[in-house]
């Protein structure tokens, strides 16, 4: 039960910190609405020229956008804030502030992953779920229990894959503190808002096996829409298991290279 109590404490501390800057709520709301409008407009313009792309129509692609926005919001809510704080020239590894994480009587990976939360990202989460629900209603899909369970399972495995990628990038910072690996990934992750099948074969291969952005977003959308195949499900679950294991090993090796600020 201790990990859950710690997470609850982290959540309370982050909420109190963000509550002190209430004006940021309105800035976050405006930014979120602009991002949503940009995403929806891009898809509407695309399907204003064509009816379908590799079996995806306007409504189903909006459902995919809803998944993408939901995953992005969950990343901003509880995965990104902690791991992103490690990187960059002013990051905790470079400045030596990582001492506070290492010296705590708690697992280092756990502390580095969940100690910071960004509650304003809840706005993006609600907007993403709203787009997803609206798209499903437009499609007239009657969701079965199996579809819902498959969606939740693949969404969870997609979040694990995303977490593994960000954790691996955080670990690599111990070797190259000044390199912002997440900047490159953020650019690639933008491709996840469109169906994996619409990309050329070489890029589809990269987005499935090298930087599995398509697995993170497209497969949960397929599960919800009832078009998920068994190979797709196994790919999502298998990648999550392999990548989380590999990233955890890498992160345990990385801190051994860390030079304390007090050393």
Buried (B, 14 or more C-beta within 10 A) or exposed (E): EEEEEBBEEBBEEBEEEBEEEEEEBEEBBEBBEEBBEEBBEBBEEBBEEEEEBEEBBBBBBBBBBBBBBBBBBBBBBBBBBBBBBBBBEEBBBBEBBBBEBEEEEBEBBBBBBBBBBBBBBBBBBBBBBBBBEBBBEBBEBEEEEEBEEBBEBBBBBBBBBBBBBBBBBBBBBBEEBEBBBBEEBEEBBEBBBBBBEBBEEEBBEBBBEEBBBBBBBBBBBBBBBBEBEEEBBEBBBEBBBEBBEBBBEBBEEBBEEBEEEEE
